[in-house]
Amino acid sequence: MLDNVRQKTRQLIAAYETERMERIRLQSELAESRTQNENYRKQIIELERQIDNQKLAEAFKAGGNDNTEAKKKIDKLIKEIDRCISLMEG
């Protein structure tokens, strides 16, 4: 009977240690995800700022062939923002 209690106690301690290690791993993963999420947010803000600057520059241009090049750049930036958003959601 006493041996049975000791064996069950050992099993409980082993299960506790396993769960404790899993909790530590998950906490580390969560911290890493939060950091990555914050980096994506900063990147999105920077890309939005670049888009705003590009739009402002376009507004001051007198027109011409540069408009198509500017539109291509804006489209590229929008795609990059969409990619960042999808990474944040995933």
C-alpha positions in Angstrom: 0.0 0.0 0.0 2.8 2.5 0.9 4.7 1.5 -2.2 1.5 2.2 -4.3 1.2 5.7 -2.7 4.9 6.4 -3.4 4.5 5.3 -7.0 1.4 7.4 -7.5 3.2 10.4 -5.9 6.1 10.0 -8.3 3.7 9.8 -11.2 2.0 13.0 -10.0 5.3 14.8 -9.7 6.4 13.7 -13.2 3.0 14.8 -14.6 3.4 18.1 -12.8 6.9 18.7 -14.2 5.7 17.9 -17.7 2.9 20.3 -17.4 5.1 23.0 -15.9 7.6 22.7 -18.8 4.7 22.9 -21.3 3.5 26.1 -19.5 6.9 27.6 -19.7 7.2 26.8 -23.4 3.8 28.2 -24.1 4.6 31.4 -22.2 7.7 31.8 -24.2 5.8 31.2 -27.5 3.2 33.8 -26.4 5.9 36.4 -25.7 7.5 35.8 -29.0 4.2 36.1 -30.8 3.4 39.4 -29.0 6.8 40.7 -30.1 6.2 39.7 -33.6 2.8 41.1 -33.6 4.1 44.5 -32.4 6.8 44.4 -35.1 4.1 43.8 -37.7 2.0 46.7 -36.3 5.1 49.0 -36.6 5.7 47.8 -40.1 2.1 48.5 -41.1 2.3 52.0 -39.6 5.5 52.7 -41.6 4.0 51.4 -44.8 0.9 53.5 -44.3 3.1 56.5 -43.7 4.9 55.8 -47.0 1.6 55.5 -48.8 0.4 58.8 -47.5 3.7 60.4 -48.5 3.4 58.9 -51.9 -0.1 60.1 -52.3 0.9 63.6 -51.2 3.8 63.6 -53.7 1.4 62.5 -56.4 -1.0 65.3 -55.5 1.7 67.9 -56.2 2.8 66.4 -59.5 1.7 68.0 -62.6 0.7 64.7 -64.3 2.5 62.8 -67.1 4.0 59.4 -67.4 5.2 59.3 -63.8 1.6 58.7 -62.7 1.6 55.1 -63.8 4.9 54.5 -62.0 3.6 56.0 -58.9 0.4 53.9 -59.1 2.6 50.8 -59.4 4.5 51.8 -56.3 1.3 52.4 -54.4 -0.1 49.0 -55.5 3.1 47.3 -54.3 2.9 49.0 -50.9 -0.8 48.0 -50.6 0.1 44.4 -51.4 2.8 44.6 -48.7 0.3 45.9 -46.1 -2.2 43.2 -47.0 0.6 40.6 -46.6 1.5 42.0 -43.2 -2.2 41.9 -42.1 -2.6 38.3 -43.2 0.5 37.4 -41.3 -0.9 39.0 -38.2 -4.2 37.2 -38.6 -2.5 33.8 -39.2 
